[in-house]
Amino acid sequence: MDKAEAIIAALGGADNIDEIEPCATRLRTVVSDADLVNEAGLKAAGAFGVMRSGNVVQVVVGPEADTIASDIEDLLD
């Protein structure tokens, strides 16, 4: 499983992701159900950190955020 697929799975699956966009070193996501987010899974997928506020989850992935977000968007389409 590649990094984008692992992040999708850890965010609760494709159906749980309402929005995703890159921002410098982070993936800013909005999920339907925050309880489905697996922080340990995100870190295992290569995230340096995870910040949560309600249904907004920011996944710190470093300078490859744009590439990962693009890969995730391709998989979600």
Buried (B, 14 or more C-beta within 10 A) or exposed (E): EEBBBBBBBBBBEEEBBEEBEBEEBBBBBBBEEBEBBBBEBBBEBBBEEBEBEEBBBBBBBEEEBBEBBEBBBEBEE
